[in-house]
Every structure is written in structure tokens, then in C-alpha cells.
Amino acid sequence: MENLAIVDLGSNSARLAITQINPNGTFHEIKRVKENTRLSEGMGPEKILQPKAINHTIAALKRFKKVYQRYPNIQVTAITTAAVRQAKNQQEFLQRVKQETGIQLRVLSGRQEAYYDYLGVVRSLKMDHCLILDVGGASCELVLVQHRKARDMISLPFGAVNLSEQFRLGGFVRAADLFRAQTMITQRYNKVPWLRFANRVPIVLLGGANRTLARMSKTHRHSRYHGIHGYRLTSRVVYATYRELLNKNLAQRNKMPGLESDRADIIVGGMLPLVCLLQRNSDGRVIFSESGVREGIITEYINRHHSQTGEENE
């Protein structure tokens, strides 16, 4: 038995997940920690990680290390995504993290992030055909799945945090700002030729903004089931929630059931990629997945371990 610690440094939050892996390849999560670091906050068009965000992030990583070091036989994998991927001061940040925490971060490319999303989804949801949408803080990953295989995938450089900052969607949203944001996203979608093959399949949703949407819906419906994996909504419900958010200012959104206060200022930007995608999609179903990049990395780790073990035993 071994324990695998995955440090996942995203653009909006940092997460630590510790998974116990058994000799037969089965696994289950035994510890999860999340901290809101907003690493991509204030990067602007210059794409420079800001000192305040860097300090918050390094402090969180130090706390993560104290947690996972308490576990025996621990293996550590540390990844980071869009904010660091896009940052011009990427190397300076990575070196500082290594120097102050001892953690060696692996910067995932957009395609790698999308591929791990795919691995995590197909392992846990029985979906033969779907379009995966992972909305992060500074990027969106899209994967077209046909016959359970990843046919096409792409990462687009917009997400909940940078959309909210660029188009001023944090407080009460002006119509002109919303229109500019929707136009930009739609134009980017129109440049992805294979998306035309994804207009009649359900959309599988990943990422913090999408999880928040699920929690808001479940709270509204007074659902007793706490998990969101496999939870389904129609486009009508998504649009209704979106309209309700647009009718409120930040203080009013902060009081909405199911919406965490630390996401109230980025939830409109976080929902925009889904809303624009649904406007192209005639299927109208969305399905939530709690399995994504981290579960994809676990799947790859186990497959490699068993492959090596099998080769040694031959």
C-alpha cells in the first residue's frame, strides 16, 4: 500500500488530495484540503504573477507539505495549470516555490490538462459520447469524446478569474460588458472547427465554477444528497440561475444559498463559457463530474505502476 499526494495548483485555488493506493490497483481518497489562493488575480494582459498572490500561494503550499508529510510511504506529484502556464515570470515563480517549499511543480500544457480531464471523466462516468468542459480560473479545457475516446481537445486562455477582471463582471454587471465578454467567447468557439460535431451531445462539467452551479441548484431543490458527481441539469435551469445572478450585485450574490462568498465575484465569469456553449448545443443536458485532472493523474500513475510490475514479473 502507498499514499499518493497530488498538489494541484490552479489559477483560483490550490488543492491537496491524498489517495491510498492498494496493491491490487484500487484506490480511495483519504484526505482533501483546499485553499483559495487566486494565483491569477491581477495578472492582466501582461501575464505577470503578482507578489501578493505568489505569497498566498507559497504559504498554502507550505501548509500542504506539513499535511502530507504525516503520511507513511508517501509519493508526491505537484502540478500547476493555466496561471503559471501563461505567466511571463513563470521560471522565477517555480524557482521560488522550489527554494521555499522543496516542491517541484510540473507545469501542465493545455492539452495535458484536457487529457487528464478526459481520463478522470471516462473512468468514473458511463458516457460514450459527450463534450467535456472544465472551467478554471484562467483557462477552459474542451474535450470531444466519441465512443469513449478523446477525438479532439483544446485549452482556451479564459476562465472565471480573468474573464471577471477583464470584463468587469464582479459586481453588478453592465449589459455592454456582458455583451463584450460573450462576443469574445463565441468568437473563440467559432475558431474551433470540431465543435460543430459536439452540438448534439451532453456537456460534462468540471471546475470550481461548475461545481458551484451544481451546489446552488441542489440547495434550491433542497436535495439531501451531498455529492454532485453524475448530477444533471437542463439548459433551462442553467439559464434561470444565470439570469438570477445577473439581476444581483455582489452583496446580493453573497447571500445566495449554495454560493460561497469567495466565488461570488467570479461566478458570472465562471458560468459564461458554459452559457455560450449551451447556446450552440441542441442537446441541452449538462452532467457534473467530480473526477477530473487529479483523478486522471491517479489513473495514469496506477496504469504505469501496474505495467512496470507486469513487465518485471514476466
DAZIKA-V717440 format. One record per residue. RES is the residue in one small letter. SS is DSSP state (a for helix, b for strand, c for the rest). OMEGA is omega as a letter, one per 30 degrees, with the letter a starting at -180 (999 if undefined). D_FIRST is the distance of its C-alpha to the first C-alpha in Angstrom with 1 decimal. Layout:
# DAZIKA-V717440
<<RES	SS	OMEGA	D_FIRST> <RES	SS	OMEGA	D_FIRST>>
This chain:
# DAZIKA-V717440
<<m	c	l	0.0> <e	b	l	3.8> <n	b	l	7.0> <l	b	l	10.0> <a	b	l	13.4> <i	b	l	16.3> <v	b	a	19.7> <d	b	a	22.4> <l	b	a	25.9> <g	c	a	28.4> <s	c	a	32.1> <n	c	a	32.5> <s	b	l	29.3> <a	b	a	26.1> <r	b	l	22.7> <l	b	l	19.3> <a	b	l	16.5> <i	b	a	12.9> <t	b	l	10.5> <q	b	a	7.1> <i	b	a	5.8> <n	c	a	4.7> <p	c	a	5.7> <n	c	l	9.1> <g	c	l	9.5> <t	c	a	10.1> <f	b	l	9.6> <h	b	a	11.6> <e	b	a	13.2> <i	b	l	13.0> <k	b	l	15.7> <r	b	l	18.7> <v	b	l	21.6> <k	b	l	24.8> <e	b	l	27.8> <n	b	a	31.1> <t	c	a	32.1> <r	c	a	34.7> <l	c	a	34.1> <s	c	a	36.6> <e	c	l	39.3> <g	c	a	42.5> <m	c	l	41.7> <g	c	l	44.8> <p	c	l	46.2> <e	c	l	45.7> <k	c	l	41.9> <i	c	l	41.4> <l	c	a	38.5> <q	c	a	40.3> <p	a	a	39.8> <k	a	l	39.3> <a	a	l	36.5> <i	a	a	34.9> <n	a	l	35.0> <h	a	a	33.5> <t	a	l	30.6> <i	a	l	29.9> <a	a	l	30.0> <a	a	l	27.4> <l	a	l	25.1> <k	a	l	25.5> <r	a	l	24.6> <f	a	a	21.5> <k	a	l	20.4> <k	a	a	21.0> <v	a	a	18.7> <y	a	l	15.6> <q	c	l	16.2> <r	c	a	15.6> <y	c	a	11.8> <p	c	l	9.6> <n	c	a	7.9> <i	b	l	9.9> <q	b	a	11.3> <v	b	l	14.6> <t	b	a	16.9> <a	b	a	20.3> <i	b	l	22.9> <t	b	a	26.5> <t	c	a	29.0> <a	a	a	32.7> <a	a	a	34.1> <v	a	l	32.9> <r	a	a	33.4> <q	a	a	37.1> <a	c	l	37.8> <k	c	l	40.4> <n	c	a	38.9> <q	a	a	35.4> <q	a	l	35.1> <e	a	l	36.5> <f	a	a	34.0> <l	a	l	31.0> <q	a	l	32.3> <r	a	l	32.8> <v	a	l	29.3> <k	a	a	27.9> <q	a	a	30.4> <e	a	a	29.9> <t	a	a	26.2> <g	c	a	24.6> <i	c	l	23.1> <q	c	a	23.8> <l	c	l	24.7> <r	b	a	24.8> <v	b	l	27.9> <l	c	l	27.4> <s	c	l	30.6> <g	a	l	32.0> <r	a	l	31.1> <q	a	l	27.5> <e	a	l	27.2> <a	a	a	29.0> <y	a	l	26.8> <y	a	l	23.5> <d	a	l	25.4> <y	a	l	26.3> <l	a	a	22.7> <g	a	a	21.6> <v	a	a	24.7> <v	a	l	24.9> <r	a	a	21.4> <s	a	l	22.2> <l	c	l	26.0> <k	c	a	28.1> <m	c	l	30.6> <d	c	a	32.5> <h	b	l	34.9> <c	b	l	34.7> <l	b	l	35.2> <i	b	l	32.3> <l	b	l	33.6> <d	b	a	31.4> <v	b	l	33.6> <g	c	a	32.4> <g	c	a	34.5> <a	c	l	36.1> <s	c	l	35.4> <c	b	l	35.1> <e	b	l	33.1> <l	b	l	34.5> <v	b	l	33.0> <l	b	a	35.1> <v	b	l	33.1> <q	b	a	35.0> <h	c	l	33.7> <r	c	l	30.1> <k	b	l	30.6> <a	b	a	31.3> <r	b	a	35.0> <d	b	l	35.8> <m	b	a	34.3> <i	b	l	35.7> <s	b	a	35.2> <l	b	a	38.2> <p	c	l	38.9> <f	c	a	39.6> <g	c	a	37.6> <a	a	a	38.1> <v	a	a	38.8> <n	a	l	41.0> <l	a	a	42.9> <s	a	l	43.7> <e	a	a	44.9> <q	a	a	46.9> <f	c	l	48.7> <r	c	a	48.9> <l	c	a	47.1> <g	c	a	45.8> <g	c	l	48.8> <f	c	a	51.4> <v	c	l	51.3> <r	c	a	54.5> <a	a	a	55.4> <a	a	l	56.1> <d	a	l	52.7> <l	a	a	50.9> <f	a	l	53.0> <r	a	a	52.3> <a	a	a	48.5> <q	a	l	48.6> <t	a	a	50.9> <m	a	a	48.6> <i	a	a	45.5> <t	a	l	47.6> <q	a	l	49.0> <r	a	l	45.6> <y	a	a	44.5> <n	a	l	47.7> <k	c	l	46.8> <v	c	a	43.6> <p	a	a	45.3> <w	a	l	42.5> <l	a	l	42.4> <r	a	l	45.4> <f	a	a	43.2> <a	a	a	41.0> <n	c	l	43.8> <r	c	l	43.2> <v	c	l	39.5> <p	c	l	37.5> <i	b	l	36.0> <v	b	a	32.3> <l	b	l	32.0> <l	b	l	29.3> <g	c	a	29.7> <g	a	a	30.8> <a	a	l	34.4> <n	a	l	33.6> <r	a	l	31.2> <t	a	l	34.1> <l	a	l	36.5> <a	a	a	34.3> <r	a	l	34.1> <m	a	a	37.9> <s	a	a	38.6> <k	a	l	36.5> <t	a	l	38.1> <h	a	a	41.5> <r	c	a	40.8> <h	c	l	39.5> <s	c	a	36.4> <r	c	a	34.2> <y	c	a	31.0> <h	c	a	29.2> <g	c	l	27.1> <i	c	a	28.8> <h	c	a	26.6> <g	c	l	29.1> <y	c	a	32.0> <r	b	l	35.3> <l	b	l	38.6> <t	b	l	41.8> <s	a	l	43.6> <r	a	l	46.3> <v	a	l	43.9> <v	a	a	42.5> <y	a	a	46.1> <a	a	l	47.1> <t	a	l	44.3> <y	a	l	45.3> <r	a	l	48.9> <e	a	l	48.2> <l	a	a	46.3> <l	a	a	49.2> <n	c	a	51.7> <k	c	l	50.2> <n	c	a	50.2> <l	a	a	47.3> <a	a	l	48.2> <q	a	l	48.5> <r	a	l	45.2> <n	c	a	43.5> <k	c	a	44.5> <m	c	a	43.3> <p	c	l	40.7> <g	c	a	37.3> <l	c	l	38.0> <e	c	a	36.3> <s	a	a	38.9> <d	a	l	37.0> <r	a	a	37.3> <a	c	a	40.8> <d	c	a	42.3> <i	c	a	40.3> <i	a	l	39.9> <v	a	l	43.1> <g	a	l	42.0> <g	a	l	38.6> <m	a	a	40.1> <l	a	l	42.7> <p	a	l	40.6> <l	a	a	39.9> <v	a	l	43.5> <c	a	l	44.9> <l	a	l	42.6> <l	a	l	43.5> <q	c	l	47.2> <r	c	a	46.6> <n	c	a	44.6> <s	c	l	46.4> <d	c	l	43.4> <g	c	l	43.1> <r	b	l	39.6> <v	b	a	36.7> <i	b	a	33.2> <f	b	l	30.6> <s	c	l	27.0> <e	c	l	24.3> <s	c	a	22.2> <g	c	a	23.3> <v	a	a	22.4> <r	a	l	19.0> <e	a	l	17.9> <g	a	l	19.5> <i	a	l	17.6> <i	a	l	14.2> <t	a	l	15.8> <e	a	a	17.0> <y	a	a	13.8> <i	a	l	12.0> <n	a	l	15.3> <r	a	a	15.6> <h	a	a	12.3> <h	a	l	13.1> <s	a	a	16.7> <q	a	l	16.1> <t	a	a	14.0> <g	a	l	16.9> <e	a	a	19.5> <e	a	a	18.2> <n	a	a	18.4> <e	c	999	21.9>>
